[in-house]
């Protein structure tokens, strides 16, 4: 051991590569979309979907922290917002597809508007806000 080196385990790097961070964010988005479908259709939860969307936005943006050395802050924010929006959109389309499979006949916008109403735009709003704020 060199004379000035401290004893103890090596400290892991605080950053990960951007590919790993983006893949992690996409995985969180996919799991979040499945959670939206599960809570919204199977458990018939409405307002809890807004809290879930906020959590998704936060988790997605936090997972992108590993891109700090490579991506400028605005690009990281845009990516977080895009992936969070993608998660909510995939969840909403999943809700509609499951309703169709159960015999529904409405188009996606009509179905989501009649069944969930204001909850759908609120989900997008809080997911985007949480992703933007966390990735600053």
Secondary structure, DSSP 8 states (H G I E B T S, - for coil): --TT---S-----S---HHHHHHHHHHHHHHHHHHHHIIIIIS--STHHHHHHHHHHHHHHHHGGGGTTTS-HHHHHHHHHHHHHHHHHHHHHHHHHHHHHTT--S-HHHHHHHHTTHHHHHHHHHHHHHHHHHT-
